[in-house]
Amino acid sequence: MTPYTKQKPFPIEVHDLTVAYDKKPVLWDIDFELPESMITAIVGPNGAGKSTLIKSMMGLIPSSSGYTLIYGKPLDKQRRSIAYVPQRESVDWNFPISVTDVVLMGRYPHLRLFQRPSRADRELAMKALKEVGMEDFAKRQISQLSGGQQQRVFLARALAQDASIYLMDEPFAGVDAATEKVIFEKLQELRSLNKTVVVVHHDLQSVPDNFDWVMLLNLRLVAFGPVATAFTDENLQHTYGGRLNILSQMVEQSRRQRFVRETE
Protein backbone atom coordinates (compact mmCIF):
# COMPACT_ATOMS: atom_id res chain seq x y z
CA MET A 1 0.00 0.00 0.00
CA THR A 2 1.31 3.42 -0.92
CA PRO A 3 1.76 5.57 2.20
CA TYR A 4 -0.35 8.74 2.36
CA THR A 5 1.61 11.89 1.65
CA LYS A 6 0.08 15.24 2.40
CA GLN A 7 0.27 17.57 -0.58
CA LYS A 8 2.25 20.72 -0.02
CA PRO A 9 -0.07 23.75 -0.22
CA PHE A 10 0.24 26.11 -3.17
CA PRO A 11 1.89 29.50 -2.56
CA ILE A 12 -1.32 31.21 -3.73
CA GLU A 13 -4.83 29.84 -4.17
CA VAL A 14 -7.63 32.10 -5.38
CA HIS A 15 -11.14 30.63 -5.35
CA ASP A 16 -14.37 32.04 -6.81
CA LEU A 17 -13.07 35.61 -6.52
CA THR A 18 -15.36 38.40 -7.68
CA VAL A 19 -14.61 42.10 -7.22
CA ALA A 20 -17.09 44.85 -8.06
CA TYR A 21 -17.01 48.65 -7.97
CA ASP A 22 -20.42 50.31 -7.55
CA LYS A 23 -22.04 46.93 -8.30
CA LYS A 24 -20.16 46.69 -11.62
CA PRO A 25 -17.96 43.56 -11.75
CA VAL A 26 -14.27 44.25 -12.34
CA LEU A 27 -13.24 40.62 -11.82
CA TRP A 28 -15.63 37.74 -12.17
CA ASP A 29 -15.33 34.25 -10.67
CA ILE A 30 -11.51 34.00 -10.74
CA ASP A 31 -10.15 30.61 -9.70
CA PHE A 32 -6.55 29.38 -9.89
CA GLU A 33 -3.68 27.77 -8.00
CA LEU A 34 -0.22 29.23 -8.47
CA PRO A 35 2.78 26.88 -8.61
CA GLU A 36 5.87 27.43 -6.49
CA SER A 37 9.22 28.78 -7.75
CA MET A 38 7.78 30.22 -10.96
CA ILE A 39 7.75 33.68 -12.51
CA THR A 40 4.18 34.36 -13.64
CA ALA A 41 3.01 37.25 -15.83
CA ILE A 42 -0.53 38.60 -15.58
CA VAL A 43 -1.44 40.15 -18.93
CA GLY A 44 -4.58 41.64 -20.43
CA PRO A 45 -5.97 44.86 -21.91
CA ASN A 46 -6.40 48.08 -19.95
CA GLY A 47 -9.28 47.74 -17.52
CA ALA A 48 -9.05 43.94 -17.48
CA GLY A 49 -8.66 43.82 -13.69
CA LYS A 50 -4.95 42.92 -13.49
CA SER A 51 -4.04 45.40 -10.76
CA THR A 52 -7.35 44.76 -9.03
CA LEU A 53 -6.49 41.07 -8.81
CA ILE A 54 -3.11 41.79 -7.19
CA LYS A 55 -4.65 44.24 -4.71
CA SER A 56 -7.45 41.85 -3.85
CA MET A 57 -4.97 39.03 -3.25
CA MET A 58 -3.10 41.40 -0.89
CA GLY A 59 -6.31 42.36 0.91
CA LEU A 60 -5.91 45.99 -0.14
CA ILE A 61 -9.40 46.11 -1.67
CA PRO A 62 -12.46 44.09 -0.61
CA SER A 63 -13.89 41.31 -2.72
CA SER A 64 -17.58 40.72 -3.33
CA SER A 65 -17.12 36.97 -2.99
CA GLY A 66 -14.41 34.34 -2.92
CA TYR A 67 -11.17 34.11 -0.99
CA THR A 68 -7.37 33.85 -1.23
CA LEU A 69 -5.13 31.39 0.60
CA ILE A 70 -1.38 31.80 1.08
CA TYR A 71 0.29 28.44 1.62
CA GLY A 72 -3.10 27.07 2.63
CA LYS A 73 -3.80 29.76 5.23
CA PRO A 74 -5.74 33.05 5.29
CA LEU A 75 -3.82 36.14 4.24
CA ASP A 76 -3.80 37.73 7.71
CA LYS A 77 -1.76 34.79 9.02
CA GLN A 78 0.79 34.93 6.19
CA ARG A 79 1.47 38.61 5.52
CA ARG A 80 5.16 38.22 6.27
CA SER A 81 5.36 35.75 3.39
CA ILE A 82 4.32 38.33 0.77
CA ALA A 83 6.30 41.31 -0.53
CA TYR A 84 4.41 43.83 -2.65
CA VAL A 85 5.74 46.27 -5.25
CA PRO A 86 2.95 48.77 -6.09
CA GLN A 87 2.54 50.79 -9.26
CA ARG A 88 4.96 53.69 -9.20
CA GLU A 89 2.25 56.27 -9.96
CA SER A 90 0.28 55.17 -6.89
CA VAL A 91 3.06 56.36 -4.57
CA ASP A 92 3.47 59.91 -3.18
CA TRP A 93 7.10 60.48 -4.19
CA ASN A 94 7.11 63.94 -2.61
CA PHE A 95 6.81 62.46 0.87
CA PRO A 96 9.95 63.49 2.80
CA ILE A 97 11.69 60.16 3.30
CA SER A 98 15.12 58.85 2.37
CA VAL A 99 15.93 55.90 0.15
CA THR A 100 17.26 53.92 3.13
CA ASP A 101 14.08 54.49 5.13
CA VAL A 102 11.94 53.28 2.22
CA VAL A 103 13.95 50.07 1.94
CA LEU A 104 13.85 49.56 5.72
CA MET A 105 10.05 49.37 5.45
CA GLY A 106 10.64 45.92 4.00
CA ARG A 107 11.90 44.83 7.42
CA TYR A 108 8.79 46.01 9.32
CA PRO A 109 6.90 42.68 8.99
CA HIS A 110 9.77 41.07 10.92
CA LEU A 111 9.67 43.59 13.79
CA ARG A 112 7.54 43.59 16.91
CA LEU A 113 5.15 46.46 17.60
CA PHE A 114 7.11 49.69 18.25
CA GLN A 115 10.43 47.88 17.70
CA ARG A 116 12.99 49.92 15.80
CA PRO A 117 15.07 48.43 12.96
CA SER A 118 18.29 46.92 14.25
CA ARG A 119 21.79 47.17 12.85
CA ALA A 120 21.20 43.83 11.14
CA ASP A 121 18.04 45.21 9.51
CA ARG A 122 20.00 48.20 8.20
CA GLU A 123 22.67 45.90 6.83
CA LEU A 124 20.01 43.91 4.99
CA ALA A 125 18.57 47.13 3.59
CA MET A 126 21.96 48.22 2.30
CA LYS A 127 22.53 44.77 0.82
CA ALA A 128 19.23 45.05 -1.05
CA LEU A 129 20.15 48.51 -2.36
CA LYS A 130 23.48 47.16 -3.57
CA GLU A 131 21.72 44.31 -5.38
CA VAL A 132 19.76 46.81 -7.49
CA GLY A 133 22.68 49.21 -7.98
CA MET A 134 21.33 51.95 -5.70
CA GLU A 135 23.73 51.87 -2.74
CA ASP A 136 25.20 55.27 -3.69
CA PHE A 137 21.74 56.85 -3.37
CA ALA A 138 21.01 55.60 0.16
CA LYS A 139 20.84 59.08 1.73
CA ARG A 140 18.90 60.73 -1.10
CA GLN A 141 15.29 61.80 -0.77
CA ILE A 142 13.07 59.65 -2.98
CA SER A 143 11.74 62.78 -4.71
CA GLN A 144 15.25 63.38 -6.10
CA LEU A 145 15.31 60.08 -8.02
CA SER A 146 14.37 59.32 -11.59
CA GLY A 147 11.46 56.99 -12.35
CA GLY A 148 13.74 54.03 -12.96
CA GLN A 149 15.66 54.71 -9.75
CA GLN A 150 12.45 54.93 -7.76
CA GLN A 151 11.35 51.58 -9.12
CA ARG A 152 14.69 50.04 -8.13
CA VAL A 153 14.23 51.36 -4.59
CA PHE A 154 10.81 49.71 -4.31
CA LEU A 155 12.30 46.48 -5.63
CA ALA A 156 15.02 46.77 -2.97
CA ARG A 157 12.33 47.22 -0.30
CA ALA A 158 10.71 43.96 -1.44
CA LEU A 159 14.07 42.16 -1.47
CA ALA A 160 14.84 43.39 2.07
CA GLN A 161 11.67 41.74 3.29
CA ASP A 162 13.06 38.33 2.26
CA ALA A 163 9.57 37.02 1.52
CA SER A 164 8.52 33.77 -0.14
CA ILE A 165 6.09 35.42 -2.58
CA TYR A 166 6.62 38.62 -4.56
CA LEU A 167 3.65 40.44 -6.10
CA MET A 168 4.66 43.24 -8.50
CA ASP A 169 2.22 45.64 -10.14
CA GLU A 170 3.62 46.97 -13.43
CA PRO A 171 7.27 47.15 -12.24
CA PHE A 172 8.51 47.79 -15.81
CA ALA A 173 6.18 50.71 -16.56
CA GLY A 174 8.11 53.83 -17.55
CA VAL A 175 11.57 52.53 -16.62
CA ASP A 176 14.77 52.80 -18.65
CA ALA A 177 16.41 49.83 -20.38
CA ALA A 178 19.07 49.47 -17.66
CA THR A 179 16.45 49.26 -14.90
CA GLU A 180 14.41 46.77 -16.93
CA LYS A 181 17.49 44.57 -17.21
CA VAL A 182 18.15 44.80 -13.46
CA ILE A 183 14.55 43.84 -12.63
CA PHE A 184 14.51 40.85 -14.97
CA GLU A 185 17.81 39.64 -13.52
CA LYS A 186 16.46 39.90 -9.97
CA LEU A 187 13.33 37.97 -10.96
CA GLN A 188 15.52 35.16 -12.25
CA GLU A 189 17.54 35.17 -9.02
CA LEU A 190 14.40 35.03 -6.90
CA ARG A 191 13.20 32.00 -8.85
CA SER A 192 16.58 30.30 -8.31
CA LEU A 193 16.01 30.80 -4.57
CA ASN A 194 12.63 29.01 -4.87
CA LYS A 195 10.67 32.23 -4.53
CA THR A 196 7.32 32.67 -6.28
CA VAL A 197 6.97 35.84 -8.36
CA VAL A 198 3.81 37.31 -9.91
CA VAL A 199 4.12 40.34 -12.21
CA VAL A 200 1.37 42.47 -13.74
CA HIS A 201 2.90 43.03 -17.15
CA HIS A 202 2.04 44.89 -20.34
CA ASP A 203 4.83 44.00 -22.80
CA LEU A 204 3.61 40.85 -24.54
CA GLN A 205 6.75 40.58 -26.64
CA SER A 206 8.92 39.99 -23.57
CA VAL A 207 6.71 37.26 -22.05
CA PRO A 208 8.10 34.14 -23.83
CA ASP A 209 11.72 34.85 -22.90
CA ASN A 210 11.24 36.02 -19.31
CA PHE A 211 8.30 34.23 -17.71
CA ASP A 212 7.52 30.60 -16.86
CA TRP A 213 3.74 30.85 -16.51
CA VAL A 214 1.21 33.34 -17.80
CA MET A 215 -2.29 34.39 -16.82
CA LEU A 216 -4.44 35.98 -19.52
CA LEU A 217 -7.12 38.09 -17.90
CA ASN A 218 -10.05 40.15 -19.15
CA LEU A 219 -12.55 40.42 -16.29
CA ARG A 220 -12.61 36.63 -16.39
CA LEU A 221 -9.72 34.20 -16.44
CA VAL A 222 -9.19 33.43 -20.14
CA ALA A 223 -6.19 31.10 -19.78
CA PHE A 224 -3.59 30.17 -17.17
CA GLY A 225 -0.62 27.85 -17.39
CA PRO A 226 2.93 27.42 -18.70
CA VAL A 227 3.86 29.99 -21.33
CA ALA A 228 4.43 27.26 -23.91
CA THR A 229 0.82 26.08 -23.73
CA ALA A 230 -1.20 29.09 -22.49
CA PHE A 231 0.44 31.95 -24.38
CA THR A 232 -1.12 31.07 -27.74
CA ASP A 233 -2.48 33.28 -30.48
CA GLU A 234 -5.97 31.88 -29.88
CA ASN A 235 -5.89 32.74 -26.17
CA LEU A 236 -4.43 36.16 -26.92
CA GLN A 237 -7.22 36.84 -29.40
CA HIS A 238 -9.83 35.85 -26.82
CA THR A 239 -8.16 38.16 -24.30
CA TYR A 240 -7.52 41.22 -26.45
CA GLY A 241 -10.00 40.80 -29.30
CA GLY A 242 -9.47 42.83 -32.46
CA ARG A 243 -6.81 44.98 -30.80
CA LEU A 244 -4.28 42.19 -31.02
CA ASN A 245 -3.24 42.10 -34.68
CA ILE A 246 0.01 44.05 -34.28
CA LEU A 247 0.73 42.49 -30.88
CA SER A 248 0.35 38.98 -32.30
CA GLN A 249 2.86 39.78 -35.01
CA MET A 250 5.32 41.06 -32.40
CA VAL A 251 4.93 37.93 -30.26
CA GLU A 252 5.36 35.64 -33.27
CA GLN A 253 8.48 37.54 -34.32
CA SER A 254 9.90 37.15 -30.81
CA ARG A 255 9.24 33.39 -30.91
CA ARG A 256 11.01 33.05 -34.25
CA GLN A 257 14.02 35.00 -33.02
CA ARG A 258 14.23 32.79 -29.92
CA PHE A 259 14.03 29.64 -32.07
CA VAL A 260 16.88 30.90 -34.25
CA ARG A 261 19.04 31.59 -31.19
CA GLU A 262 18.37 28.15 -29.73
CA THR A 263 19.26 26.34 -32.98
CA GLU A 264 22.39 28.32 -33.78
Salt bridges, closest charged atoms under 4 A:
GLU13 OE1 - HIS15 NE2 2.94
ASP31 OD2 - HIS15 ND1 3.48
GLU36 OE1 - LYS8 NZ 3.03
ASP121 OD1 - ARG107 NE 2.96
GLU123 OE2 - ARG119 NE 3.51
GLU131 OE2 - LYS127 NZ 2.70
GLU131 OE1 - LYS186 NZ 2.92
ASP162 OD1 - LYS195 NZ 3.34
GLU170 OE1 - HIS202 ND1 2.98
GLU185 OE2 - LYS181 NZ 2.53
GLU189 OE1 - LYS186 NZ 2.55
ASP209 OD1 - ARG258 NE 3.67
ASP209 OD2 - ARG261 NH2 3.33
ASP212 OD1 - ARG191 NH1 2.49
GLU252 OE2 - ARG256 NE 3.46
